Amino acid sequence: MKEALKESRGGTLIDIEVVANSSEFNIEYNEWSKRIRLKITSPAMKGQANKEIQGYFKAIFGEATIVKGEHNKKKSIFVNSTLEEVSNKLSKILK
């Protein structure tokens, strides 16, 4: 899972891939793509998926911003937490 995390100035970048319009929410680590895979229930229309993604990460880390891939299924999220904090929190959540 550490391959999906990168230290950045003032926080951490989390590389994710999104499966929109899923029947249920799920989060896991994809060994092949080296990204956190989020299956979300929102469709990828009019920013609905991005809102769900940001809301999820804000609930965990307090602040989260999509900094790359806003119109793509592969995205990078910036959170204001250290790499160690992000790793610890995500390792408890990931299946």
C-alpha positions in Angstrom: 0.0 0.0 0.0 2.9 2.3 0.6 3.5 2.6 -3.2 0.2 4.6 -3.4 1.5 7.2 -0.9 4.0 10.0 -1.6 5.3 12.6 0.8 4.5 16.1 -0.4 5.1 19.6 0.9 2.8 20.0 3.9 1.1 16.6 3.6 0.8 13.4 1.6 -0.5 12.5 -1.9 -2.6 9.4 -2.2 -2.8 7.8 -5.6 -6.3 6.3 -6.2 -8.3 4.7 -8.9 -12.1 5.1 -9.0 -14.8 2.7 -10.0 -17.9 4.9 -10.2 -21.6 3.8 -10.1 -20.8 0.7 -8.0 -23.6 -1.1 -6.1 -21.8 -0.5 -2.8 -18.9 1.5 -1.4 -15.6 -0.4 -1.0 -11.9 0.5 -0.6 -9.0 -1.8 -1.2 -5.4 -1.8 -2.4 -4.8 -2.8 -6.0 -1.4 -4.6 -6.1 -1.2 -4.4 -9.9 -1.8 -0.6 -10.4 -0.2 0.3 -7.0 -3.2 2.5 -6.2 -5.9 2.6 -3.6 -9.1 1.4 -5.4 -12.3 3.1 -4.4 -15.6 1.7 -5.5 -18.2 4.4 -5.1 -21.9 4.6 -5.6 -22.0 8.0 -7.2 -21.9 8.2 -11.0 -19.0 9.9 -12.8 -21.2 12.8 -13.9 -21.2 16.5 -13.1 -18.6 16.1 -10.3 -20.8 13.7 -8.2 -18.0 11.1 -8.0 -15.4 13.7 -7.0 -17.7 15.0 -4.3 -18.1 11.5 -2.8 -14.4 10.9 -2.9 -13.4 14.2 -1.3 -16.1 13.7 1.4 -14.8 10.3 2.2 -11.2 11.5 2.6 -12.2 14.6 4.5 -14.0 12.4 7.0 -10.8 10.5 7.6 -8.1 13.2 7.4 -10.0 16.5 8.0 -9.0 18.1 4.7 -8.6 16.5 1.2 -8.2 18.0 -2.3 -8.1 16.3 -5.7 -4.9 17.7 -7.2 -4.6 15.5 -10.2 -7.0 13.6 -12.5 -10.2 15.5 -11.7 -11.8 14.1 -15.0 -10.0 10.8 -14.9 -10.5 7.5 -13.0 -6.9 7.7 -11.8 -6.6 10.6 -9.3 -4.2 12.0 -6.7 -5.6 13.3 -3.4 -3.7 15.7 -1.2 -4.3 15.4 2.6 -2.8 17.5 5.4 -1.3 14.5 7.2 2.1 13.0 7.4 2.9 9.9 5.4 3.0 7.8 8.6 -0.4 9.0 9.7 -1.9 8.3 6.3 -0.4 4.9 6.2 -1.6 4.0 9.7 -5.1 5.2 9.0 -5.4 3.5 5.6 -3.9 0.2 6.8 -6.7 -0.1 9.3 -9.4 0.6 6.7 -8.1 -1.4 3.7 -9.4 -4.9 3.0 
